[in-house]
Amino acid sequence: MLRDTMCHLQLSSRCGIVYVMNLFYSMRTRRAHIPTHAANLLIFLALSFCACSQNGRGSQSAPRTAQQTTERIASQSANAAHNDAAHDARQTAAHNTNLVTAQTAGHNQNVRICASVPTIEDEYIPLFHTNVFIRTDDDVLADNIERELARMHKLFDAHHYYHDDESAGILKNLKIVNEHIALGKSVHAGDEFASLLADAIHLMHLTRGAFNIFLAPVSALYAGKFSSFPIEQSDPDANTIEEALRCVLNADEATECIAISGGDISFFPRAERQTARHAAMPQEAQRVTSAVRQHTALQATEHAAHFDYALDFGAIAKGAAAHKISMLHPDGTFLLSMGSSTLVSRGGTYRIGIASPHYKTLALLHIDLPSGMALSTSGTTNSYYILADDSRIIRCHILDSRTGYSNNWWWAVIVVSDNAFVTDAMSTALFNVGDEAEIAAIIADVQAAYNCELEACFVKDENRKEKTVSLVMTRGFASYVYSEYKGMGIIGTKLLAQ
């Protein structure tokens, strides 16, 4: 998700970097609710509309092979200067160029910041709880895209009630569905919702549990801990995390507990599961602990104990919406930015700059995103904390459903695909996988299941003090790297064995 690796996009091959601040233009006039993290988030969006060549890549030079790309990255990175004086000079140059680019931006496509959506309480919520941008010269197209995004936002929102546009009642959205789960009742959520749920459970199987839509109970334990700035925090209590993990369904449990038929969804109680800590106890201790839990369960309803899971579409909703927009407007010319999560391109090639984890105002690498392709990133940059007990460990909001903690294998994961739903989900899933052989197997399985192109790049933090990283990328990803890229702190690059 680009919410974790901030991005900026160059307006043209000769222009510098544009820094597009969150304008919050509707805060006063629309009483918009602004997410707390958004005030601290500088979104780098400089969009480059390059003339498409016959192969759709829009590059002026011939495509390079994967090996040539990796060799070029390594060679240029070895010569990059990383002392503070040079860094300051680059920052100054970037800010000076920003002034020039801002003046010429009007000659390019218009950028629309999508309006917030009213709830039934007349509270205005930003689309998908972030800042959504549409870049296009076609106002009618922008209106249609924004209208469709607002509809899908309301459907996938787990926190608010909305009026149903097609009836006088309340929309049966994710919040309503979770309420039905808690009551153990079936619900008619419609074909679109049911289809996304089925796809999400399918991806849980394909990713071996690295992707999970039932993490809400664990995520709630980390509320208020993450920041876009380096702060120290302690982890939630380990026993509390372990208990919360009981409510997180794995892929097999999700298949058993949820039945989908058309737009109808039925829910069944989850089976009680031993935690790893309980299984490791001596037999007598297990007996005593089980007796205590049985006594406690008598004080609550059996119903509540079994229907304690909930859905969370945070890792797929924006990607699903972006994919829907891309499919609805195949002949349009636009770039859709779902906040800092997912980008989708139509009608041209756009140059995307992925921010360096150490130099947040500068690009680590540039990617040319052709028409019909989507890009997503997930990472640590904008929502993390440093573990107070061990400063070597960074915790971020991308939690592993198998442990209840985030992983430190990668600083960021960048995914490119012709399916925006896949890019959004896979950037999260692959962040939770450290073994390269398992990564290759998951990518192959998802490609086969969705008949899609899927390429990825993994950014590994090598030395935080020296501000260096290394890259691991799939062979096809290398072809998207812009030919004039100059590495920023990259000390090594290799291809993923596939």
N, C-alpha and C positions, 0 to 999 in steps of 0.2 A: 504494500500500500504506500503511495507517495506521502501518507500522513506521517511516515516514519523516516523516509529519506527525502528531504525537501528538494524540490526540483526547480530549475529555471530553464527557460527555453529561449534560444537566440532568435531575434526578430529577422535577421538576415545574416548571410555569411560574412558581411562586412560590418554589421552592427555589433555592438557589445551586448551586455546583459541587462535585461530590464528587470527591475525588482517591483513586482506588483503587490502593493500592500493590500491587506484586507480592508475594504472601504467601510464596511459596516453601515452602508448607506441607509438601510431600512431600520436602524436601531430606534431612531426617534420617531420617524413618521409611521412605521409599521409596528412599533413596540416589539421588535424582533428579539427573540431570545438568542443571545450569543454564547456559544460554548466557552467555558472558562479557559480552555487551552488555546482558543483562537486568538485571544488578546496577546498571547506570547508567540504566536506562529507567524513568521514572515514567509509568505508563499512566493517562491521565485517562479514567475511565469513569463517567459519571453518567447513568443511563438514564432517559429520560422516557417513560412509557407514557401516551399521550394517547388520549382517547376518539375512536374513529374516527367521522368523519362519513360521510354517504352516499357522498361521493366518495372516501373512503378516505384523505384527507389529514389528518384530525384537527385542522384549523386552526379556530379560533373565528371568524376573520374571513374575508371573502370572498377567494378567490385574487386575487392581483394580476397584472397583465400584466407581461411581461418588461421593458417600458420603464419602468413604474412602479417595479419592483423596482430597476433600475439607477439611476434618478433618486433613489430613497430612500437607497440605499447611498452614492451620491456626496454627497448632502446631509448625511447623518448623519456621514459620515467627515470632512467638512470642519470640523465642529464638535467633533471628538474632541480631547481634551487629551492631549498626549504628553510633558509634562515629567516629570521624575523623581519629583517629589513626588506627582503624581497617580497615577503608576504604583505607587508604594509604597502609597498609600492603597487602590487597587483590589486589590492583592495582599493587604493586611491584611483587607479586607472579604471577599475570597474565602476566606481561611483561617478567618475567624470563621464564615462561612456553612457551611463544610465541617463544622464540629462539629455544627451544628443538623441538617444533612442526614443526617449519619451516624447520628444518633439516630432519624431518621424512616425510614431506608432499609428497616427491617424490615417496614414496612407495605406496601411495594411488592413486586414480584416477587423471588424468591430468586435469588441469583447463585451459580452453581457454577463453581469453577475445576477444569478437567479434570485428571485424574491423568496421570502419566507412563506410558510404555509400556515394558515390559521387552524387551530384545534377547535373542538366544540366549546372550550373555555375561552375562546378568543385570544389565545396565546399564540404568538407567531414563532414558528420553529424553522430554522434554516434547513434547506433540502438535505436530507441524509445527515443532519447534524454537522454540516461542514459548509464550505464555501464552494459552490458549483459555478463554473464558468463555461460559457458557450462562445466560441470564436467563429463568427461567420458574417458575411455581408448580407445574407438573406434574412430579413427580419421576420418574414412569415415562417420560415424554417425554424428560426430561433424560438418563436412563439409556440410552435407545435412541439418542439423538443422540451421546452420548459413546462408546458402543460402535461406532457406525458411523464416527465420526471416527478412533478408534484403528485400525480396519481400514484406512482410507484412508491414514492417516499411514504405516503400515508398508509399504503398497504403493508410495508415492511417495518414500520415504526413499532418498537416494542414498549414505548413509554407513554404514548398519548392516544386519546380518542379523537376521531375525525368524523365529520358528516359524510355519508355515502353520496357520491355525486349522482348516482342513479336511483336513489330512493330517499325517503324522508328520515330514514333511520341512521344508526351508527354503523360505520364501516367495519366489517369483520376483518381486522388487520392482525398483525403479529401479537399485539397486546391482548386482543380478545381471544386469540388462539391459546396463548399461555394461560389465560384465565380458565378456559375450558379444560386444559390439561390438569390444572390444580383441582378442578371439580370432578375430573374423570369422565368428562362428557365429550361426545363426538361433536364435530362442527363442520358446517359446509363453508369452507374458506374460498372456494372457487378454483378453477383449473389452474390459473396462473400461480397462485400461492402453493397449491398442492404440487405442481410440477417443480417449482424451485426447491421445495422440501425434499422431494424424491431425489433430485439431482444432488442436493447437499449430502444426503445419507449415502448415496452412491459414491461420492467423493471421499467420504469417511472410510469406506472400504478400500477404495483405490489407493489412498495415501497411507494405509496401515495405521490409521489413528492420528497421523500428524495434523490432520484437519478435523475440527470438531465444532459442531453448532450447539453444544449443550454445556458450554463452559461458564455460563452466567453465574452459578453459585460460587465458583472459584474467583472469577473476575471481580465479584463484589467485595471480596476480602482485600483487594488491592486498591479500592476506591480512594482517591486523594493522594496516593503515594507517588505517582509518576509526574514528571515535569519535563519541560523542554530545556531545562537548565540542569547542570550537574549538582544534584543535591544528594545527601546521604539519608537513607531510610533503612529501617529494619524490615525483614520479611514478616508476613503474618505468622501467627503461631502455627507450628508444624502440625500439631494435632488438629487444629481447626481446618487447615488445608486438607488434611487427610479425610476428615469427616465430610467436607464439601465435595470431595472427589467421588463420594458415594452417589451423589446426585447427578454426576456427569456420565451420561450413557456412552458406551463405546459403540462401534458400528454394528456389532451383532445385537446388542441390546436395543439399539434404535430400531433395527429391523423387526424385532420381536414386539416392541412397545407401541409402534406406530403403523397403522394400516391405512393405505391411501387407495381410494376408489373414485376415479374422476376428480371432482372437486371436494369430495367428502373425506374427512380425516377422522379416524378413530384412535383412541389412546388406551393403553393398557398399563397396569401397574408394573413397575420394574421389580425384578427379583432382588432380594437382599444379597449383598455382596460383601465378602470379607475384605477388609483392608489388609495391606501387606503387614502392617504392624500387628494386627490381631492374629494373623496366620502364623507369625513368628513367635507368639507367646507360648509358654509351656501349656500343656493340655489343661491343667487345673485352672490356670489363669484365664484361659479361653472360656472355661465353663462358668467361672465367676462373672467375667465380663459380659458374656451372653445373657446370664441371668439378670444382671443389672439393666441391660438394654431391653430385655423383655418386659421388665417391670416398668421401665420408662415408657415403652411403647403402649402399655395399657392405659397410661394417663393421656395419651393422644389417640386420635382415631386411626384405625388401620388404613383407612382411605388416604389420609394425609401423608402417612409414612411411605406409601407406595407411589403416589403421584407428586413427587417432589422434584421432578426435572422440568426444565424449561428450554425453549428455543432462543437462540441468539443468532441473527443474520448479519452481525456486524462485519464479518469477513467476506460476505458474498453479495450483500444487497446492492452496493454501488456498482460492482461488476455486472450483476444481473441487469441492472437498469441501463448501464452503458451499452451492454450487448443488445438489449432490446432496441435502444435508440439507433444503434448502428444497423440493425436488421430492418428497421422501419424506414430508414432514409439512405438506401444504398447509393443513390445518385446525388445526394447532397454534398456540399462542400463545407466542412466544419471540423473543428477540434473541440471535443467535449472533455472538460477536466472535472472529474468528480472529487472536488476538494483537493486534498493531497494524497489521494488514494489511487485512482485509475484514470488513464487518458485513453481516448479512442479517436482515431483519425478517419476522415472520409474526404475524398475528392482531392487529395494532395499529400505531399510528404512534409512532415514537420520535424524540426530538429529539437530534440529533447535533451536538456542538460541535467544530469543526475548530480546532486550536490555532494561534495566531498564530506565525509564524516568529521573531518578535522578542520577544514576550511569551509564553513557553511555557506559563505557567500560566493564560493567558487565551484565550478563544475569538476567532478571527478572524471567524468567522461561524457561525451555527447553521442546520442543515438538518433539516427534518421528513422522516423516512424512512417511507413508508407500508408497509403489509403487502405482502409479496411482492417488495419492492425490496431491492437491495444497494448498498453504498457501499464504494469503495476509494480510497485515496490513495497516491501515491508522491511522494517528495520528498527534500530534503536534510537536514532537521532533525536526525535521530537517527543518521545514519551518513555522516560526511563528514570532510574535512580541508581546510585552507587550503593552497594551493600555496606552498611555501617560496620559490620564485623569483618569485612574483607574487601578492601577497595579494588581488588583485582576483578571482582565480580560485578557485572552490570545486569540489572533486572529491567526488563521492558514489558510493555503491555501484551506482547504476543506470548501467551502462555501455552505450555504443553499439557494437553489433557491427560497425559500419562503420568505426569509428576506433580502438576500444580504450580510449577515454576517456569520461568522463561529460560531459554538456552543461550549459550554464549558462543555457539559455533560460528555464526556470521554476524557482521555488523549490519549488513543489508542484503536483500535478495531482490533482483530485478528480473521480471518475467515479461516476455513479449509473445503474443499469440494473436491469431485471428478470431479468438473468442474471448471477449472481455470478462465474461463470467469465470472462465478458466484462469485468466491472469490474476484476477483478484483473489480467488481461492488458493491458487498454487503459490503465490508469493508468500502467503501465510503458512501454508503447509510445509513448503521447502525450507522456510526459516527454522522449522523444528526438526530438521533432519541433518545430521552431521556426517553420516557415512556416504561417500560419493557413489558407491555401488548401489545403495538403496535409493539415492536421488535419481540415478539413471533409470532404475527399474520403475520408480513411480512416474517419472516423465513418460517413459514408454507406454505404461499402462493407461495414463490419462490421454495421451495422443491417440491411442487405439480406440479408447472408449468414446471420445468426442470427435474423432476424425478431424483433428485440428493440428495446426502448427504450434509448437511450444518450445521456446528457447529461454534459457535462463543464465544469469550471471550472479555469482556469489562474491560479496565483498567481505574479506576477512581482515579484522583489525590486527595488524602484526605488532606494532609498537606504539602505544598511545603517547608516550613521551616524545618520540621522534616523529609522530604523526605520519605513519606509514601504513599502507594496506597492501594486500595481494588480491588477485582476482582468479576465480575459477569459473569458466564459462563453457556452455555447450558449443559444439562446433558451429551450429547455425547462428548462434547469437553474435559471433564475431563479425558476421557480414553486415550487421546493423550498426556497428560502431562507425562513427563519422571518420572519413579518411584523413582529415586534418587534425585529429585529436592529439592533444599534448597532455600526457599523464600528469596527475597531481598527487605525488606521494605514493605511486604504485611501484612497489619494488619487485613484483613478480607476477606473471600471468601464465596460466596453463589451461589446457582444454580438458573438460570432463571426459573420462573414458566411458564410451557408450557402445 
